[in-house]
């Protein structure tokens, strides 16, 4: 059984190891703390954009959700604060780690495509499940000496149809 907290990429694979650290533990911890400053340095601001798949398999249904990093940051903070206001019947950090996988990162030179998948959810105190079932394709690049996110296509169905 996989350890959801263990980076599947060896430290010697600097690109993939670094990208996993950025997109899994640092992202989860920042989201739970609703602290953008923990991840602000993980983005290339110039030219950033993000597309929402709106949980639909057909690209005709996708939208330009975040035309800038500022619009993404504002929505990220809103969602993180909303999350903090919820009550859960299990440790949210453990549940998010358990539902998150990032085992495929394609690297070509100073550019990378990371496939982060969510399959599962977080149990609420009333017994219902806050379902987490989507995937995000992150485009990253080596920028100013470290790997950073330059955009993504998120809320794609997982699995895809």
DSSP file (Angstrom, degrees, kcal/mol; ACC not computed):
  #  RESIDUE AA STRUCTURE BP1 BP2  ACC     N-H-->O    O-->H-N    N-H-->O    O-->H-N    TCO  KAPPA ALPHA  PHI   PSI    X-CA   Y-CA   Z-CA
    1    1 A X              0   0    0      0, 0.0     2,-0.1     0, 0.0     0, 0.0   0.000 360.0 360.0 360.0 137.7    0.0    0.0    0.0
    2    2 A X        -     0   0    0      1,-0.1     2,-0.8     2,-0.0     3,-0.0  -0.421 360.0-128.7 -74.8 146.7    1.3    3.4   -0.9
    3    3 A X    >   -     0   0    0      1,-0.1     3,-1.7    -2,-0.1    -1,-0.1  -0.862  15.6-155.1 -90.7 111.1    2.2    5.9    1.8
    4    4 A X  T 3  S+     0   0    0     -2,-0.8    -1,-0.1     1,-0.3     4,-0.1   0.678  92.1  54.0 -65.9 -14.8    0.4    9.1    0.7
    5    5 A X  T 3  S+     0   0    0      2,-0.1     2,-0.4    19,-0.0    -1,-0.3   0.579  90.0  93.1 -91.4 -10.8    2.9   11.3    2.6
    6    6 A X  S <  S-     0   0    0     -3,-1.7     2,-0.4     1,-0.0    -3,-0.1  -0.710  79.5-124.3 -91.5 129.1    5.9    9.8    0.9
    7    7 A X        -     0   0    0     -2,-0.4     4,-0.1     1,-0.2    -2,-0.1  -0.564  15.9-152.3 -67.0 121.6    7.3   11.4   -2.2
    8    8 A X  S    S+     0   0    0     -2,-0.4     2,-0.5    94,-0.3    -1,-0.2   0.574  74.8  78.4 -75.8  -6.5    7.4    8.7   -4.9
    9    9 A X  S    S-     0   0    0      7,-0.1    -2,-0.1     8,-0.1    11,-0.0  -0.883  86.1-119.8-106.2 130.1   10.3   10.4   -6.7
   10   10 A X    >   -     0   0    0     -2,-0.5     3,-2.0     1,-0.1     7,-0.3  -0.267  24.0-114.8 -64.9 152.8   13.8   10.0   -5.3
   11   11 A X  T 3  S+     0   0    0      1,-0.3    -1,-0.1     6,-0.1     7,-0.1   0.780 115.8  66.8 -58.1 -26.8   15.7   13.1   -4.3
   12   12 A X  T 3  S+     0   0    0      1,-0.2     2,-1.4     2,-0.1    -1,-0.3   0.733  87.1  69.6 -68.2 -21.2   18.1   12.4   -7.2
   13   13 A X  S <> S+     0   0    0     -3,-2.0     4,-2.9     1,-0.2     5,-0.3  -0.643  73.5 177.6 -92.6  75.2   15.2   13.1   -9.6
   14   14 A X  H  >  +     0   0    0     -2,-1.4     4,-2.5     1,-0.2     5,-0.2   0.848  68.3  49.3 -54.9 -46.0   15.4   16.8   -8.7
   15   15 A X  H  > S+     0   0    0      2,-0.2     4,-2.5     1,-0.2    -1,-0.2   0.974 117.7  37.2 -61.1 -57.5   12.7   18.0  -11.1
   16   16 A X  H  > S+     0   0    0      1,-0.2     4,-2.5     2,-0.2     5,-0.2   0.897 117.0  52.3 -64.9 -40.8   10.0   15.4  -10.2
   17   17 A X  H  X S+     0   0    0     -4,-2.9     4,-2.1    -7,-0.3    -1,-0.2   0.933 113.1  44.9 -59.6 -46.5   10.8   15.4   -6.5
   18   18 A X  H  X S+     0   0    0     -4,-2.5     4,-2.0    -5,-0.3    -2,-0.2   0.904 112.6  50.3 -65.7 -42.9   10.6   19.2   -6.3
   19   19 A X  H  X S+     0   0    0     -4,-2.5     4,-2.6    -5,-0.2     5,-0.2   0.907 110.0  50.7 -64.3 -41.4    7.4   19.4   -8.3
   20   20 A X  H  X S+     0   0    0     -4,-2.5     4,-2.1     1,-0.2     5,-0.4   0.930 109.6  50.5 -61.6 -44.9    5.7   16.7   -6.1
   21   21 A X  H  <>S+     0   0    0     -4,-2.1     5,-2.0     1,-0.2     6,-0.3   0.885 113.9  46.0 -59.9 -38.8    6.8   18.6   -2.9
   22   22 A X  I  <>S+     0   0    0     -4,-2.0     5,-0.6     1,-0.2    -2,-0.2   0.920 119.1  38.6 -69.1 -45.1    5.3   21.8   -4.3
   23   23 A X  I  <5S+     0   0    0     -4,-2.6    -2,-0.2    -5,-0.1    -1,-0.2   0.621 125.0  30.1 -88.5 -13.9    2.0   20.3   -5.5
   24   24 A X  I  X5S+     0   0    0     -4,-2.1     4,-2.6    -5,-0.2     5,-0.3   0.722 126.0  18.3-111.4 -82.4    1.2   17.8   -2.7
   25   25 A X  I  >5S+     0   0    0     -5,-0.4     4,-2.7     1,-0.2     5,-0.2   0.917 128.5  45.1 -63.8 -42.4    2.4   18.6    0.8
   26   26 A X  I  ><S+     0   0    0     -5,-2.0     4,-2.3     1,-0.2     5,-0.2   0.923 116.3  46.7 -67.2 -41.2    3.0   22.3    0.4
   27   27 A X  H  ><S+     0   0    0     -5,-0.6     4,-2.4    -6,-0.3    -2,-0.2   0.929 114.8  46.4 -64.2 -45.8   -0.3   22.9   -1.4
   28   28 A X  H  X S+     0   0    0     -4,-2.6     4,-2.6     2,-0.2     5,-0.2   0.944 114.3  46.7 -62.7 -48.7   -2.3   20.8    1.1
   29   29 A X  H  X S+     0   0    0     -4,-2.7     4,-1.7    -5,-0.3    -1,-0.2   0.892 113.6  48.4 -63.7 -39.9   -0.7   22.5    4.1
   30   30 A X  H  X>S+     0   0    0     -4,-2.3     5,-2.3    -5,-0.2     4,-0.8   0.918 112.0  49.7 -65.6 -42.9   -1.2   26.0    2.7
   31   31 A X  H ><5S+     0   0    0     -4,-2.4     3,-0.8     1,-0.2    -2,-0.2   0.932 110.7  48.9 -62.0 -46.3   -4.8   25.3    1.7
   32   32 A X  H 3<5S+     0   0    0     -4,-2.6    -1,-0.2     1,-0.3    -2,-0.2   0.842 116.2  43.3 -63.8 -32.5   -5.6   23.9    5.2
   33   33 A X  H 3<5S-     0   0    0     -4,-1.7    -1,-0.3    -5,-0.2    -2,-0.2   0.549 103.4-133.6 -85.1  -8.9   -4.0   27.0    6.8
   34   34 A X  T <<5 +     0   0    0     -4,-0.8     2,-0.6    -3,-0.8    -3,-0.2   0.911  59.0 143.4  51.4  45.3   -5.7   29.3    4.2
   35   35 A X    > < -     0   0    0     -5,-2.3     3,-1.6     1,-0.1     4,-0.3  -0.850  33.1-178.2-121.7  93.4   -2.3   30.9    3.9
   36   36 A X  G >> S+     0   0    0     -2,-0.6     3,-2.0     1,-0.3     4,-1.8   0.806  78.4  72.1 -60.1 -31.0   -1.4   32.0    0.4
   37   37 A X  G 34 S+     0   0    0      1,-0.3     4,-0.4     2,-0.2    -1,-0.3   0.762  87.9  64.2 -60.1 -23.0    2.0   33.2    1.4
   38   38 A X  G <4 S+     0   0    0     -3,-1.6    -1,-0.3     1,-0.2    -2,-0.2   0.743 119.6  21.3 -70.7 -22.7    3.0   29.5    1.8
   39   39 A X  T X4 S+     0   0    0     -3,-2.0     3,-2.6    -4,-0.3    -2,-0.2   0.430  92.0 101.4-123.4  -3.7    2.6   28.9   -1.9
   40   40 A X  G >< S+     0   0    0     -4,-1.8     3,-1.0     1,-0.3    -3,-0.1   0.848  83.5  53.8 -54.7 -37.3    2.8   32.4   -3.5
   41   41 A X  G 3  S+     0   0    0     -4,-0.4    -1,-0.3     1,-0.2    -2,-0.1   0.473  92.1  76.0 -76.9  -0.9    6.4   31.7   -4.6
   42   42 A X  G <  S+     0   0    0     -3,-2.6   107,-3.5   106,-0.1     2,-0.4   0.344  86.3  76.4 -90.6   6.2    5.3   28.6   -6.4
   43   43 A X  B <  S-a  149   0A   0     -3,-1.0     2,-0.8   105,-0.3   107,-0.2  -0.900  70.9-137.6-122.8 146.9    3.8   30.4   -9.3
   44   44 A X        -     0   0    0    105,-2.7     4,-0.1    -2,-0.4    -3,-0.0  -0.909  23.9-166.6 -93.9 110.0    5.0   32.3  -12.4
   45   45 A X    >   +     0   0    0     -2,-0.8     3,-1.8     2,-0.1    24,-0.4   0.924  62.0  82.6 -69.7 -45.0    2.8   35.3  -12.3
   46   46 A X  T 3  S+     0   0    0      1,-0.3    22,-0.0    -3,-0.1    -2,-0.0  -0.449 111.9   0.6 -67.1 121.2    3.5   36.6  -15.8
   47   47 A X  T 3  S+     0   0    0     -2,-0.3    -1,-0.3     1,-0.3    -2,-0.1   0.459  90.9 155.2  83.2   1.4    1.3   34.8  -18.3
   48   48 A X    <   +     0   0    0     -3,-1.8     2,-0.3    -4,-0.1    -1,-0.3  -0.342   9.6 159.1 -61.8 139.3   -0.4   32.6  -15.7
   49   49 A X  E     -b  151   0A   0    101,-0.8   103,-1.2    19,-0.1     2,-0.4  -0.968  21.6-158.0-156.3 153.9   -3.8   31.2  -16.7
   50   50 A X  E     -bC 152  66A   0     16,-2.3    16,-2.4    -2,-0.3    15,-0.5  -0.998   4.5-152.9-139.3 139.3   -6.0   28.4  -15.6
   51   51 A X  E     -b  153   0A   0    101,-2.6   103,-2.9    -2,-0.4     2,-0.5  -0.871  10.9-142.6-109.2 138.8   -8.8   26.5  -17.3
   52   52 A X  E     -bC 154  63A   0     11,-2.8    11,-2.4    -2,-0.4   103,-0.2  -0.902   5.1-161.0-101.5 127.8  -11.6   24.7  -15.4
   53   53 A X    >   -     0   0    0    101,-4.0     3,-2.5    -2,-0.5   102,-0.2   0.538  28.8-140.2 -78.1  -7.4  -12.8   21.5  -16.9
   54   54 A X  T 3   -     0   0    0    100,-0.3   102,-0.2     1,-0.3   101,-0.1   0.787  59.0 -71.1  52.3  30.4  -16.0   22.0  -14.9
   55   55 A X  T 3  S+     0   0    0    100,-3.4     2,-0.4     1,-0.2    -1,-0.3   0.732 106.7 126.7  59.8  24.7  -16.0   18.2  -14.2
   56   56 A X    <   -     0   0    0     -3,-2.5   101,-0.2    99,-0.4    -1,-0.2  -0.909  58.1-147.6-115.5 139.5  -17.0   17.7  -17.9
   57   57 A X  S    S+     0   0    0     -2,-0.4     2,-0.6    99,-0.1    -1,-0.1   0.742  78.5  84.0 -76.1 -22.0  -15.1   15.4  -20.3
   58   58 A X  S >  S-     0   0    0      1,-0.1     3,-2.5    -5,-0.1     4,-0.2  -0.720  70.9-147.8 -87.7 119.8  -15.9   17.6  -23.4
   59   59 A X  G >  S+     0   0    0     -2,-0.6     3,-1.4     1,-0.3    -1,-0.1   0.728  95.4  72.8 -57.9 -21.1  -13.5   20.5  -23.9
   60   60 A X  G 3  S+     0   0    0      1,-0.3    -1,-0.3     3,-0.0    -3,-0.0   0.745  96.7  51.4 -62.7 -21.0  -16.4   22.5  -25.3
   61   61 A X  G <  S+     0   0    0     -3,-2.5    -1,-0.3    -8,-0.1    -2,-0.2   0.421  89.8 102.7 -95.5  -0.4  -17.7   22.7  -21.7
   62   62 A X    <   -     0   0    0     -3,-1.4     2,-0.3    -4,-0.2    -9,-0.2  -0.400  55.0-157.0 -81.7 161.0  -14.4   24.0  -20.2
   63   63 A X  E     -C   52   0A   0    -11,-2.4   -11,-2.8    -2,-0.1     2,-1.6  -0.965  29.9-109.4-140.5 155.5  -13.9   27.6  -19.3
   64   64 A X  E     +     0   0A   0     -2,-0.3     3,-0.3   -13,-0.2   -13,-0.2  -0.668  47.3 168.8 -80.3  88.2  -11.2   30.2  -18.8
   65   65 A X  E     +     0   0A   0     -2,-1.6     2,-0.4   -15,-0.5    -1,-0.2   0.853  65.2  27.5 -76.1 -36.8  -11.7   30.3  -15.0
   66   66 A X  E     +C   50   0A   0    -16,-2.4   -16,-2.3    -3,-0.2    -1,-0.3  -0.825  56.0 175.6-134.5  93.6   -8.6   32.2  -14.0
   67   67 A X  S    S+     0   0    0     -2,-0.4     2,-0.3    -3,-0.3    -1,-0.1   0.541  76.1  23.8 -76.0  -4.8   -7.1   34.6  -16.6
   68   68 A X  S  > S-     0   0    0      1,-0.1     4,-1.6   -18,-0.1     5,-0.1  -0.973  81.1-111.7-151.4 163.0   -4.6   35.8  -14.0
   69   69 A X  H  > S+     0   0    0    -24,-0.4     4,-3.2    -2,-0.3     5,-0.2   0.864 115.2  59.9 -65.7 -35.1   -2.8   34.6  -10.9
   70   70 A X  H  > S+     0   0    0      1,-0.2     4,-2.3     2,-0.2    -1,-0.2   0.911 104.7  48.2 -60.1 -42.6   -4.7   37.3   -8.9
   71   71 A X  H  > S+     0   0    0      2,-0.2     4,-1.7     1,-0.2    -1,-0.2   0.881 114.0  47.2 -67.6 -35.6   -8.1   35.8   -9.8
   72   72 A X  H  X S+     0   0    0     -4,-1.6     4,-3.0     2,-0.2    -2,-0.2   0.938 110.6  51.7 -68.0 -46.0   -6.9   32.3   -8.9
   73   73 A X  H  X S+     0   0    0     -4,-3.2     4,-2.7     1,-0.2     5,-0.2   0.922 108.9  50.9 -56.0 -45.9   -5.4   33.5   -5.6
   74   74 A X  H  X S+     0   0    0     -4,-2.3     4,-2.0     1,-0.2    -1,-0.2   0.906 114.1  43.0 -61.4 -42.8   -8.7   35.2   -4.6
   75   75 A X  H  X S+     0   0    0     -4,-1.7     4,-2.8     2,-0.2     5,-0.2   0.894 112.2  54.0 -69.8 -39.7  -10.8   32.0   -5.4
   76   76 A X  H  X S+     0   0    0     -4,-3.0     4,-2.5     1,-0.2    -2,-0.2   0.928 110.7  46.3 -58.7 -46.6   -8.2   29.8   -3.7
   77   77 A X  H  X S+     0   0    0     -4,-2.7     4,-2.6    -5,-0.2     5,-0.2   0.896 111.5  51.9 -64.6 -40.6   -8.4   31.9   -0.5
   78   78 A X  H  X S+     0   0    0     -4,-2.0     4,-2.4    -5,-0.2    -2,-0.2   0.943 113.0  44.5 -60.4 -47.8  -12.2   31.9   -0.7
   79   79 A X  H  X S+     0   0    0     -4,-2.8     4,-2.4     1,-0.2    -2,-0.2   0.895 113.0  51.4 -64.7 -39.8  -12.3   28.1   -1.0
   80   80 A X  H  X S+     0   0    0     -4,-2.5     4,-2.0    -5,-0.2    -1,-0.2   0.911 112.0  46.1 -64.8 -42.0   -9.7   27.6    1.7
   81   81 A X  H  X S+     0   0    0     -4,-2.6     4,-1.0     2,-0.2    -1,-0.2   0.894 112.1  51.1 -68.3 -39.3  -11.6   29.9    4.2
   82   82 A X  H >< S+     0   0    0     -4,-2.4     3,-0.6    -5,-0.2     4,-0.3   0.915 108.9  52.4 -60.9 -42.1  -14.9   28.1    3.4
   83   83 A X  H >< S+     0   0    0     -4,-2.4     3,-1.7     1,-0.2    -2,-0.2   0.899 103.9  56.4 -60.5 -42.2  -13.2   24.8    4.0
   84   84 A X  H 3< S+     0   0    0     -4,-2.0    -1,-0.2     1,-0.3    -2,-0.2   0.779 101.2  58.9 -62.3 -25.7  -12.0   26.0    7.4
   85   85 A X  T << S+     0   0    0     -4,-1.0    -1,-0.3    -3,-0.6    -2,-0.2   0.526  91.9  89.0 -81.4  -5.3  -15.6   26.7    8.3
   86   86 A X  S <  S-     0   0    0     -3,-1.7     2,-0.4    -4,-0.3    -3,-0.0  -0.506  70.3-136.1 -89.2 159.4  -16.6   23.1    7.8
   87   87 A X        -     0   0    0     -2,-0.2    38,-1.0     2,-0.0     2,-0.3  -0.960  20.3-164.8-117.4 137.8  -16.6   20.3   10.4
   88   88 A X  B     -G  124   0B   0     -2,-0.4    36,-0.3    36,-0.3     4,-0.1  -0.883  26.7-140.4-124.3 151.4  -15.3   16.9    9.5
   89   89 A X  S    S+     0   0    0     34,-2.3     2,-0.3    -2,-0.3    35,-0.2   0.327  90.4  36.0 -90.3   5.7  -15.5   13.5   11.2
   90   90 A X  S    S-     0   0    0     33,-0.7     2,-0.6     0, 0.0    -2,-0.1  -0.942 106.0 -73.2-148.1 168.1  -11.9   12.7   10.3
   91   91 A X     >  -     0   0    0     -2,-0.3     4,-2.3     1,-0.2     5,-0.2  -0.530  40.0-153.2 -67.0 113.1   -8.6   14.5   10.1
   92   92 A X  H  > S+     0   0    0     -2,-0.6     4,-2.8     1,-0.2     5,-0.2   0.866  91.8  54.7 -59.3 -37.0   -8.9   16.6    6.9
   93   93 A X  H  > S+     0   0    0      1,-0.2     4,-2.4     2,-0.2    -1,-0.2   0.944 110.6  44.7 -62.7 -47.3   -5.1   16.6    6.3
   94   94 A X  H  > S+     0   0    0      1,-0.2     4,-2.4     2,-0.2    -1,-0.2   0.908 114.2  50.1 -62.3 -41.6   -4.9   12.8    6.4
   95   95 A X  H  X S+     0   0    0     -4,-2.3     4,-1.7     2,-0.2    -2,-0.2   0.903 110.5  48.7 -65.8 -41.2   -8.0   12.5    4.2
   96   96 A X  H  X S+     0   0    0     -4,-2.8     4,-1.0     2,-0.2    -1,-0.2   0.925 112.4  48.5 -66.3 -43.1   -6.7   14.9    1.5
   97   97 A X  H >< S+     0   0    0     -4,-2.4     3,-0.7    -5,-0.2    -2,-0.2   0.927 110.9  51.7 -59.5 -43.5   -3.3   13.1    1.4
   98   98 A X  H 3< S+     0   0    0     -4,-2.4    -1,-0.2     1,-0.2    -2,-0.2   0.820 112.8  44.6 -64.6 -30.9   -5.1    9.8    1.1
   99   99 A X  H 3< S+     0   0    0     -4,-1.7    20,-2.4    -5,-0.1     2,-0.4   0.581 100.3  85.9 -89.3  -9.8   -7.2   10.9   -1.8
  100  100 A X  E <<  +D  118   0A   0     -4,-1.0     2,-0.4    -3,-0.7    18,-0.2  -0.781  49.6 175.5-100.2 131.2   -4.4   12.7   -3.7
  101  101 A X  E     +D  117   0A   0     16,-2.6    16,-3.2    -2,-0.4     2,-0.2  -0.998  11.8 171.8-130.8 140.7   -2.0   11.0   -6.1
  102  102 A X  E     +D  116   0A   0     -2,-0.4   -94,-0.3    14,-0.2    14,-0.2  -0.751  27.9 134.7-143.1  91.1    0.7   12.6   -8.2
  103  103 A X  E     +     0   0A   0     12,-0.5     2,-0.5    -2,-0.2    13,-0.1   0.407  55.1  70.7-120.2  -3.4    2.7    9.8   -9.8
  104  104 A X  E     +D  115   0A   0     11,-0.6    11,-2.4    -3,-0.1     2,-0.4  -0.944  48.9 157.5-123.7 110.7    3.0   11.0  -13.4
  105  105 A X  E     -D  114   0A   0     -2,-0.5     2,-0.5     9,-0.2     9,-0.2  -0.962  23.2-157.9-132.5 115.4    5.2   14.0  -14.1
  106  106 A X  E     -D  113   0A   0      7,-2.8     7,-2.5    -2,-0.4     2,-0.5  -0.822  12.3-169.0 -94.1 124.6    6.6   14.4  -17.7
  107  107 A X  E     +D  112   0A   0     -2,-0.5     2,-0.4     5,-0.2     5,-0.2  -0.961  14.4 173.8-119.5 129.3    9.7   16.6  -17.9
  108  108 A X  E >   -D  111   0A   0      3,-2.9     3,-1.5    -2,-0.5     2,-0.4  -0.903  66.4 -57.4-133.1 104.5   11.2   17.9  -21.1
  109  109 A X  T 3  S-     0   0    0     -2,-0.4    32,-0.0     1,-0.2     0, 0.0  -0.472 121.2 -14.1  63.9-120.3   14.1   20.3  -20.5
  110  110 A X  T 3  S+     0   0    0     -2,-0.4    32,-2.1    -3,-0.1     2,-0.3   0.078 124.0  80.9-103.8  22.5   12.8   23.2  -18.3
  111  111 A X  E <   -DE 108 141A   0     -3,-1.5    -3,-2.9    30,-0.2     2,-0.3  -0.960  55.3-176.2-128.9 146.3    9.1   22.4  -18.8
  112  112 A X  E     -DE 107 140A   0     28,-2.7    28,-2.7    -2,-0.3     2,-0.5  -0.986  20.0-152.5-143.4 152.7    6.9   19.8  -17.0
  113  113 A X  E     -DE 106 139A   0     -7,-2.5    -7,-2.8    -2,-0.3     2,-0.4  -0.989  20.0-167.4-123.2 118.3    3.4   18.4  -17.1
  114  114 A X  E     -DE 105 138A   0     24,-2.5    24,-2.7    -2,-0.5     2,-0.7  -0.904  10.9-152.4-112.5 134.7    2.2   17.0  -13.8
  115  115 A X  E     -DE 104 137A   0    -11,-2.4   -11,-0.6    -2,-0.4   -12,-0.5  -0.866  15.7-176.0-109.5  99.6   -1.0   14.9  -13.4
  116  116 A X  E     -DE 102 136A   0     20,-2.5    20,-2.9    -2,-0.7     2,-0.4  -0.843   7.9-168.1 -99.9 127.3   -2.5   15.3   -9.9
  117  117 A X  E     -DE 101 135A   0    -16,-3.2   -16,-2.6    -2,-0.5     2,-0.5  -0.899  14.2-159.0-122.5 145.5   -5.5   13.2   -9.2
  118  118 A X  E     +DE 100 134A   0     16,-3.0    16,-0.8    -2,-0.4     2,-0.3  -0.987  16.9 166.3-122.2 127.6   -8.1   13.1   -6.5
  119  119 A X  E     + E   0 133A   0    -20,-2.4     2,-0.4    -2,-0.5    14,-0.2  -0.835  54.4  18.8-144.6  99.8  -10.1   10.0   -5.8
  120  120 A X  E     - E   0 132A   0     12,-1.5    12,-3.1    -2,-0.3     2,-0.3  -0.994  69.7-127.0 146.8-137.1  -12.1    9.8   -2.6
  121  121 A X  E     - E   0 131A   0     -2,-0.4     2,-0.4    10,-0.3    10,-0.2  -0.987  21.5 -82.2 172.7-173.8  -13.3   12.3   -0.1
  122  122 A X  E     - E   0 130A   0      8,-1.8     8,-3.0    -2,-0.3     2,-0.3  -0.978  38.8-124.3-122.3 128.0  -13.5   13.6    3.5
  123  123 A X  E     - E   0 129A   0     -2,-0.4   -34,-2.3     6,-0.2   -33,-0.7  -0.550  25.5-144.1 -73.7 128.4  -16.0   12.2    5.9
  124  124 A X  B >   -G   88   0B   0      4,-3.2     3,-1.8    -2,-0.3   -36,-0.3  -0.442  26.4-106.6 -86.0 165.4  -18.2   15.0    7.5
  125  125 A X  T 3  S+     0   0    0    -38,-1.0   -37,-0.1     1,-0.3    -1,-0.1   0.777 120.3  58.4 -64.9 -25.3  -19.4   14.8   11.1
  126  126 A X  T 3  S-     0   0    0    -39,-0.3    -1,-0.3     2,-0.1     3,-0.1   0.436 121.8-106.3 -84.1   2.7  -22.9   14.0    9.9
  127  127 A X  S <  S+     0   0    0     -3,-1.8    -2,-0.1     1,-0.3    -1,-0.0   0.226  81.1 124.2  94.8 -14.2  -21.6   10.9    8.1
  128  128 A X        -     0   0    0     -5,-0.1    -4,-3.2     1,-0.1     2,-0.5  -0.270  60.4-117.5 -74.7 167.9  -21.8   12.3    4.6
  129  129 A X  E     -E  123   0A   0     -6,-0.2     2,-1.2    -3,-0.1    -6,-0.2  -0.930   4.3-145.0-113.5 126.1  -18.8   12.4    2.3
  130  130 A X  E     -E  122   0A   0     -8,-3.0    -8,-1.8    -2,-0.5     2,-0.1  -0.778  37.7-138.2 -82.8  97.9  -17.3   15.6    0.9
  131  131 A X  E     -E  121   0A   0     -2,-1.2     2,-0.5   -10,-0.2   -10,-0.3  -0.365  24.8-172.7 -72.0 133.6  -16.4   14.0   -2.5
  132  132 A X  E     +E  120   0A   0    -12,-3.1   -12,-1.5    -2,-0.1     2,-0.2  -0.919  26.9 143.2-122.8 100.8  -13.0   14.8   -4.1
  133  133 A X  E     +E  119   0A   0     -2,-0.5    25,-0.4   -14,-0.2     2,-0.3  -0.701  31.7  88.0-146.1  87.5  -13.0   13.2   -7.5
  134  134 A X  E     -E  118   0A   0    -16,-0.8   -16,-3.0    -2,-0.2     2,-0.3  -0.940  54.5-129.5-160.8 177.3  -11.2   15.2  -10.3
  135  135 A X  E     -EF 117 156A   0     21,-1.9    21,-2.4    -2,-0.3     2,-0.4  -0.976   9.3-153.6-139.1 156.5   -7.8   15.7  -11.8
  136  136 A X  E     -E  116   0A   0    -20,-2.9   -20,-2.5    -2,-0.3     2,-0.7  -0.993   6.9-150.6-131.1 135.0   -5.6   18.6  -12.6
  137  137 A X  E     -EF 115 153A   0     16,-2.8    16,-2.3    -2,-0.4     2,-0.4  -0.929  20.7-162.6-104.2 112.9   -2.9   18.9  -15.3
  138  138 A X  E     -EF 114 152A   0    -24,-2.7   -24,-2.5    -2,-0.7     2,-0.5  -0.798   9.9-151.0 -97.3 134.9   -0.3   21.4  -14.1
  139  139 A X  E     +EF 113 151A   0     12,-2.7    11,-3.0    -2,-0.4    12,-1.2  -0.926  26.2 176.4-100.7 128.3    2.2   23.1  -16.5
  140  140 A X  E     -EF 112 149A   0    -28,-2.7   -28,-2.7    -2,-0.5     2,-0.3  -0.867  11.5-172.0-127.6 158.9    5.4   23.9  -14.7
  141  141 A X  E     -EF 111 148A   0      7,-2.3     7,-2.1    -2,-0.3     2,-0.7  -0.995  36.6-100.9-150.3 156.4    8.7   25.3  -15.6
  142  142 A X  E     + F   0 147A   0    -32,-2.1     2,-0.4    -2,-0.3     5,-0.2  -0.667  52.4 171.9 -74.7 114.7   12.1   25.9  -14.2
  143  143 A X  E >   - F   0 146A   0      3,-3.1     3,-1.4    -2,-0.7    -2,-0.1  -0.990  60.2 -10.8-136.2 123.4   11.9   29.7  -13.3
  144  144 A X  T 3  S-     0   0    0     -2,-0.4    -1,-0.1     1,-0.3     3,-0.1   0.878 131.9 -48.9  54.4  40.3   14.5   31.6  -11.4
  145  145 A X  T 3  S+     0   0    0      1,-0.1     2,-0.3    -3,-0.0    -1,-0.3   0.446 124.5  70.7  86.0   0.9   16.2   28.5  -10.3
  146  146 A X  E <  S- F   0 143A   0     -3,-1.4    -3,-3.1    -5,-0.1     2,-0.3  -0.979  85.6 -93.4-146.9 161.0   13.2   26.4   -9.1
  147  147 A X  E     + F   0 142A   0     -2,-0.3     2,-0.3    -5,-0.2    -5,-0.2  -0.560  48.5 172.8 -76.3 132.6   10.2   24.6  -10.4
  148  148 A X  E     - F   0 141A   0     -7,-2.1    -7,-2.3    -2,-0.3     2,-0.4  -0.931  35.5-105.0-138.3 160.1    7.0   26.8  -10.5
  149  149 A X  E     +aF  43 140A   0   -107,-3.5  -105,-2.7    -2,-0.3    -9,-0.3  -0.728  29.3 175.2 -85.4 127.7    3.4   26.5  -11.8
  150  150 A X  E     -     0   0A   0    -11,-3.0  -101,-0.8    -2,-0.4     2,-0.3   0.504  66.0 -35.5-109.1  -7.9    2.7   28.6  -14.9
  151  151 A X  E     -bF  49 139A   0    -12,-1.2   -12,-2.7  -103,-0.2    -1,-0.4  -0.939  55.0-151.4 171.2 174.4   -0.8   27.3  -15.4
  152  152 A X  E     -bF  50 138A   0   -103,-1.2  -101,-2.6    -2,-0.3     2,-0.5  -0.991  18.8-137.3-160.2 161.1   -3.2   24.4  -15.1
  153  153 A X  E     +bF  51 137A   0    -16,-2.3   -16,-2.8    -2,-0.3     3,-0.2  -0.978  45.0 173.1-119.5 112.4   -6.3   22.8  -16.5
  154  154 A X  E     +b   52   0A   0   -103,-2.9  -101,-4.0    -2,-0.5  -100,-0.3  -0.552  41.7  47.1-120.6 179.3   -8.3   21.6  -13.4
  155  155 A X  E    S+     0   0A   0   -103,-0.2  -100,-3.4     1,-0.2   -99,-0.4   0.872  70.9 157.6  52.9  41.9  -11.6   20.1  -12.3
  156  156 A X  E     - F   0 135A   0    -21,-2.4   -21,-1.9    -3,-0.2    -1,-0.2  -0.675  51.4 -91.7 -87.1 149.0  -11.3   17.5  -15.1
  157  157 A X        -     0   0    0     -2,-0.3     2,-0.4  -101,-0.2   -23,-0.2  -0.275  40.9-125.8 -57.9 146.3  -13.2   14.2  -14.6
  158  158 A X  S    S+     0   0    0    -25,-0.4     2,-0.1     1,-0.4    -1,-0.0  -0.918 101.6  25.3-137.5 111.0  -11.3   11.5  -12.9
  159  159 A X  S    S-     0   0    0     -2,-0.4    -1,-0.4     1,-0.1     2,-0.1   0.571 104.5-128.7 -77.8 161.6  -11.4    9.1  -14.5
  160  160 A X              0   0    0     -2,-0.1    -2,-0.1    -3,-0.1    -1,-0.1  -0.421 360.0 360.0 -72.9 151.8  -11.9   10.7  -17.8
  161  161 A X              0   0    0     -2,-0.1    -1,-0.1    -3,-0.0    -3,-0.0   0.463 360.0 360.0 -79.2 360.0  -14.7    9.4  -20.0
